[in-house]
Amino acid sequence: MKLLWGGLFFMALSSVNRLSATGTADAMYEKIRQMSKAELHLHLGGSYPIEYLRTIATPEQFAALQAGIDQLAGGIEYQKAFFVFGLVSQIVNSLEKVEQGTFALCRALQADGVAYVEIRTGLKDFGSGYEADLKAVLHGIERAQQPDFKARVLLSVQRSSTPEHANATVDLAIKYRNHGVVGIDISGDSTIGDITPILPIILRAKKHGLAIALHIGESPLEKDQLLLLQTLKPDRIGHGVHLTPKAYAWIRAHKTPVEVCLTSSELAMMVDHHASHPGIEYYKNNHPIVICTDDPLIFRITLTQELLKLLNSGTLEFKDIEKIVRDSWRYAFL
Ligand SMILES: [Zn+2]
């Protein structure tokens, strides 16, 4: 009997502890969610809300997408992770869907306490040219604009982009520079393609006042790190996980902010565990970083969850989270 009462007391006590632990976690989540946040690294194709995609996908398309996302949740080699973008493209296959999806994304971000977002997208031709695609994104953003929510666009090129595609992208970025476009993003598989032929084209964008965000250090197989940094002098870099000593010295000397995407880097197997992302060390060494999601759809993550994850990793304190969120506004291209 004594044992039984003891057991019941213990169970009651541990459930109280569990409840209070959950309550504390919920309170911290809410505290971070309510912070006015800037999301500076997010790809449109990897960020459409899943609820929106469910309304426009066929059952087969939706099942394939969910299977792809499930596969990534278990971790997948960096170069193999890109297939999910193809599944999303099959679903978001018209200008109307791009516009509606952009709008839905903005609303979802707003609900997460994001007050400013830079949305990256590689332009597609749905039959009426790249400009129509850009206009669809800009219309979606315009409709979602609120006094406490703004969105801007970075147009993406890849290391393997053809000069024609890069030129068309940069032309549009320049044309829409004061109408929603703030920069150029260099993304895609960083181990594929020779970027040298399109470097002068990207520099043309820079000359017109557009900012440059460069994905770099995603894979130890990258060969062009120092060349890219020295030539483009990017305003921010994405990931920065596998930087060569010379590339790291360059970003240190130029105080180039690093967009740290914890979940993405863990699931795309750039790091073994998000707590070992070198960006955390960069921050501790007084180097500017900003926490971002990369692809909230694909990695099933929100910015609030990323920040909470960073706090829970035990590597930084709450005052650091506050500082990172505050500082992210300084690194925005707005
Ligand atoms: Zn990215």
Residues whose N, C-alpha, C, O or C-beta is under 5 A from the ligand:
A	BS01	ZN	D294
